[in-house]
């Protein structure tokens, strides 16, 4: 929800009605399942074809499917070691929480915007 005086985003627990300014106190601070799932990268999910024993990939937004890993977010694993080392270094940085958009819901929490500051 939005604070009408400041326009800042605050968070409302839709079950308990508790409010907070701190994203850390909400489900927005928790990693989304795809961040911890080795079979999910970006919009792509890796699945195993039981008949062939090979992986295929499904785009969770477009519903497109492909057998070609190079057409997916999983292609990063095929990049040279230096690129992967840089990615590992960047992932070791302290976690930051992306700013949610007003109206976005995660778990029991809804983000809202203050109309004056957005």
N, C-alpha and C positions, 0 to 999 in steps of 0.2 A: 504494500500500500504506500501511498505518498503522504508525506507530511504537508498539509495545506499551507503552512507558514514558510517552510524552507524548500519544498520540492524534492528533498532528499529521499532516496529509497530506504524503506524500512521493511521489516519482515513480520509477517503475521502467521502464527501457527494456526492452521485452519481447524485443528481439533480442540486445542486448549484455549485458543484466542489470545495466547501470550504474544506480546510484541517485543521487538528488539531492533536496535540499530546495527548490532554486530553480526556480520555474516558468519563468524566463527561459531555462533550459538545455534546455527540453523543447519538444515540438510544441504544447503548450498555449499557448505564448506567440506562436505563429504565427497570423496571421489565417486564419480559415476561408475556404474558397473563396467562399462566399456574400458575404462582406464586400467582396470585390474584383470580384464579378461584377455588372455593371450590370443584368443580367436576373434578378437574385435580390434580393428584399427580404423579410426575415423568412421566413415559411413559404411565400411566393409566388414562383413562377417565371414570367417572361414568355416566351411562345413566339409564333412567327410562323406564322400559317396560310398555307401556300403557295398555296392556292386563292384566298383572298380578299385576301391581302396585309395583313390586319389582325392585331393582337396579341390573344391570349387569354391567360388566366392559370390556372395550375394550383397548387393548394395542395399542397405536398409532404407534408404530414402527413395530411390528410383525403382527398386525391386529388380533391377537388372542382374543377370548372373553371367559369370564367365569362368572358364577354366584357366585363363591366362593371368597369372599373378601380376605380371607387369602392368596390367590395366587397373590395378588396385593399390590401396595404401600399404599392402603387404610387400610391395616391390622394394620398399626401403631396406628390407633385410638383405636384399641382393646388392646393395651399394657397397663401395669399398670400405675397408676397416676404418680409415680416417674419418669418414662421414659418420659411421656408427659410433666412433669414439666421441666425436663432438656431440652427438645426440645424447649419449650417456652422461657426458659432463653437464649438459644443459638440464637433463632430468634430475641431476643431483642437487640442483639449486633448491633453496627453500620453496615450499609450495606456495603458490599464489592462487587466489580464488578469482576466477573470471567474474567480472561484474554481470550479474543477472539482469535481464530486461524486466521492466515493470510488467507484472501479470504472469511472469514465469513461475511455475510451481515445481518444487522438488521435495519429495516426501510429504511431510505435513506442512511445509512452509511455502508461503506465497510472497514474492517480491512485489513491492509497489513503489511508485515514484511520487515524490513531492512535486506538485504542479509548478512551483516557482523555480526549482533548480533542476528538475528532471532527474 
